[in-house]
Amino acid sequence: MHQHFEVAAGSILGQNHRRVNQNNQDAWASLALDQATIAVVCDGCGSRPKSEVGAQLGAQLTVHALAQLVAEERPEDELFWQMLNKRLLGGMQTLQKQLGADSQRLVEYLLFTLMGCLVTPETTWIFGLGDGVFVINEEFHRIGPFTNNAPPYLAYSLLWDTEKSPDPFQLQIYAQHPTEQVQSVLIGSDGVGDLVDIATDYLPGKAEPVGPLNQFWRCDRYFQNPDQVRRRLAQINREVIQPDWQTRQVRKIPGLLPDDTTLISIRRKGTKEGDSDARCNCR
């Protein structure tokens, strides 16, 4: 599908994690194949200081498991997504053993939410588990938040006693559309929700608005420079120090994104939605 769709992606550390000297706990991965375009965003559990490890491993594990599965099976088949779930859990079990084979290491490293997109010639799928956002053809959807800020994590399946009750921690299908009708898709961590909420705010230290989320699939620039999405997110979230000459004080203007923020944008090549840099708010 790489001849029909193009991909842009980026991730930045949120202000809340920056203040306590934590790493970015989001991760993303994508693959552009002949038979499919695959994209995944993972968000590590905020209360676990090493969960960025699981997010990074989870994103890579998911795109490669999907790539192998698409080559063997059809996503329209009933068992496809069950097989994906099984392969992900098998991969996580292998990682768990390498990390020490106990539940403590499991929850320390491997708790992450997942938001994914699979584009095949016939169908485009949005799937995942836990909170996050996705957009198809300008239609915005937010998954979560969950009670007590405790989203479900796929790794909990490894601790669940399925003999007592069915496993509730299974991948979910959030949407599916005929690919011929799909012009653009965006998936993101829950931090993208904050990005949507500040669309009319000004960039720190500038008289330029952040702009709407659709800039990330309408603006050509994001697809021409592989680092442009990250750079734009960093611009939105940078701290600016400015002198106030009237009060003779220095004023700190904080970044606008409290949470780690990660997104992957996919659009059809040659789409009429594409805007030139002169029209697009992405300087």
Secondary structure, 3 states (H helix, E strand, C coil): CCCCEEEEEEEECCHHHHHCCCCCCEEEEEEECCCCEEEEEEEECCCCCCHHHHHHHHHHHHHHHHHHHHHHCCCCCCCHHHHHHHHHHHHHHHHHHHHCCCHHHHHHHCCEEEEEEEECCCEEEEEEECCEEEEECCEEEEECCCHHHCCCCHHHHHHCCCCCCCCCCCCEEEEEEEHHHCCEEEEECCHHHHHHHCCCCECCCCCCECCCCCHHHHECHHHHCCCHHHHHHHHHHCCEEEEECCCCEEEEECCCCCCCEEEEEEEECCCCCCECCCCCCCC
